[in-house]
Amino acid sequence: MDIREFSMELFSLKGKTAIVTGGNNGVGMGYVMAFMRAGANVLVPCLNQNNWVELEKFAAQSDVGICLMEGDLTDEKFRDAVINRCVDEYQAIDILVNNAGFIIRKPLLECEDDDFSKVMQINCDALYFLSRKAVRIMLKRGHGKIINIASMISFRGGMNNIGYSASKHAVAGITKNFANELGQYNIQVNAIAPGYIAAGNSEEIIHNKEVYEDFLSRIPAGRWGRASDLQGLAVFLASPASDYINGTIIPVDGGYLNR
């Protein structure tokens, strides 16, 4: 029997380097701050410069490095630049969090011809291609962690968001396939499925009292989630403590799926 002495160091990210896409707003920013507190250097590719000053100050307080890159992850040249910058700056990619996401809320019969492809390009295609590039660096180092961001919609059909629904089911499938193929190389691939979180893509429906209360009535925890509810799991999945967890889609939903 192999029983080793437990240590909180299993949860440390000290000396690790993480890429967190879309990590300058909402839930993604929560992941970045949690990783920095756990000791990781972080590179954040994002569409705009929102909250850059705040993130730089937080990195300085945490005594870790941060790189902020403005660009579009649907652009192959930008994806290449992200990988190259991370390797040049930190000589490593230990963790990739595919957090960047996009949603168009429209009834199916009102969707424009390109609405579907716009959502799939960022939620699915960019995730897939960036992950493949990061994996090549992880293979050289003999380890890696990929954390994809799924959704409650990964388990359900949803309504009025066909592109988002398709993309989040795809995220679940990509996660499982990557895990099956990369586990032998000590690369673990898992996904977090946030419930209804009062941040990010949910902000536009939070202010609709009827919709807000409807979702709330189906959450056993009795409240919507907060970005902070996701931070602990993200650090866990990025850390050595989760080395034997692979191919999982983990809900953080206050019990919503049980109802």
N, C-alpha and C positions, 0 to 999 in steps of 0.2 A: 504493500500500500504506500502510495506517494502522498504524504501529507506534509506540506511545508509550512513553516511559520508564516502567519499572515502579517502583512505590512501595508500600511497606508501608502507606501511608495508605489504600490501597484496602480494607484489612481493618479500618479504624478505624470505630467506631460513635460517635465523639465528637460530642456535640450531638444525637444521635438519641434518639427516645423509643420504647420497646417496651412492649407489653402481653404478659405471659406468663401464661396461665391455669394455675391449679394449680401456681404456681411456688414454693411454700413447702415442698415435700417432694421427696425423691428426685431423679429425672432433671430435673424441672422446676426445682428449686432450682439444679441445675447450670447450666441455661441462663441463669437470672437472674444468677448470679455471673459467668459468662463475659461476658454483655452488659455488666455493670457494669464489669468489668475492661477491656473494650474501649471504655468511655467513654459508654455509654448510660444515660439515665434509664429506670427501669422501674416499671411499674404491675403489681401482682400481685393478680388476683382469685382468691380461694380460699375453700374451705368452712369453714376453721377458722383459728385464730391460731397454729398450730404454727410454730416457728422464726422468728417475727416479729422478736424481739429480735436474733437472729443476723443476719438480713438487713439490719436497720437499721444494725447496727454495720459490716457489710461495705460498705454503701453509703457510710457516713461515711468509711471508710478509702479508698474508691475515689474520693471526692470527686464523687459523682453523687447524683441524687435517687431516692428510692423512695417509692411509695405502695402501701399494703397495704389491700385491701378484702375484708371477709368477706361472703360471700353465695353464692347458688345460681345458677349460670349457666343453669339451665333456666328461670329466672324472667325474663321480658322486661323487667320494671322494673329488675332488677339489671343486665342487659346494657346498658340505656340509661344507668344510673348509671355504669357502667364507662367507657363512651365519653365521657360528659359530664365525668367527673372527670379523665380523661386530657387532654382538650382544655383544661379550665379550669386544670389544674396546669402543663401543659407546652406548650399551644398547638399540639400536634401528635400524630399517631399515624403513625410511620414504619414500625413493625414490629409484626406480630401473630403470636404463637406460640400456636397452639391445642393446648396440652399437656394440659389437664385430660382425664382419661379414667377409665373405670370398667369393670370386668369381673365377670361372674357365671359361675363355673365349675360347670356342672351338665350331666349327660347330657341330650340333647334331650328324651327321654321323661319326664324328671323336672322340667322347667322349669315354673314357675308361669306363669299367664296374662300377668302383667305384667312378668316378668323381661326379656323381649325389649325392651319399650318403655322400661323404666328405663335400659338400657344405651344405646339409640339416642338417647334424649333428651339425654344429656350428650355422648356421643362423636360424634354426627352433627348433631342438630338445633341444639344450642347453638353448635357450631362454625360451622355454616352461617349462622345468624342474626347471631352476633357479627361474623363476617367481612363480611357485607353492610353492617353499620353502620360498621365500620372503613373499608371501601372508600370510602364516601362522603367521609370525611375525607381519605383518601389522594388521591382524585381532585382535590380542591381544591388539594392541594400539588404535584400533578404527578408523584408517585412513591410507591412503597410496596413492602413485602415481607410476604408472608404465608407462614408456615411451619407446615404441619400435621404432626401426628405420626401416621404410619401404623404399620405393624407387619409382622412376618414373615407374619402372617395375611392381609395385603393381597395376598399372592402365592399363598396356599395356602388350603385349605378349613378346616383345623383340626378339632378335636373337643372336645366338652363345653364349648363357649363360643359358641353360635349367635349371640347378640346381638352379642358382640364381633367375631366373624368378619364378620357383615353390616355392622357399623358401620365396620370398618377397610377393607373393600372400598369402602364409600361414601366414606370419606375420600379414597381414591385417585381415585375418579371426580370428586368435588367439586374436588380439586386440579387435575386436568387441565382440567375445564370452566372454572373460574375463570381458569386460565392462558390458555386460548384466547381468552376474552372480554376479559381485562384487560391482556394484554400490550401492546396498542396504546396504553395509557395509562401505560406505564412502571411498571406494577405487576407484580412477579414473584411467582408462587405455586408453591411447591414443597413436598415432604413428606420428612421423615426417617422411615425405617423401621428402628427399633432392632431388633437381634437379641435374644438372650437376655441381658438386663442384670440384674446382681445388685442390683436396687433396684426401688422402685415396685411395680407390679402383679405382679412375679415373686417378691416376697419370700415369699409363702405356699408356693411350690413349691421354693424354694431349700433349705429344711430337709427336704425329702423326698429322701433320698440317692439312691434308685433313679431318680427322675425327673431329678434334677440331673445324675447321671452319664450318663444316657441322652442328654440334650441335649449335654452336654460331649463325648461321643464323636463327635458329628456336627459339631463346630466345628473347622475346620482350624487356627485360631489356638491351639487347645489350652487355652482358658480362656473363662469367661463374660465378658461385657462389663462395663465400669464406667461410671458416669454421666459420668466425665471423657472417655470415648471419643466422646461425642456433642457435646461443647462446641465443638470446632473447626469442625465442619460447621455447627453452628447459627450461629456468628459469621460464617462464610463466606457462608451463604445470606442473612444479614441485612445484609451489607455490599455496597458498590459493586463488589467483586470478582466478584460473581455476577450482574451486571446482564444478562448474555446467557444465563442459565440459567432456564428457565421450564417448568413442567409436569412436572417430574421427581419420581420416587419413589426416593430414594437409600437403599439398605440400608447399615446400619452393623452388621455381623453376624459379623465375624471369618471370613467365607467360608462361613457356614452354608448359604446358598442354593445354593452350588456343589455341595454334597453331596446 
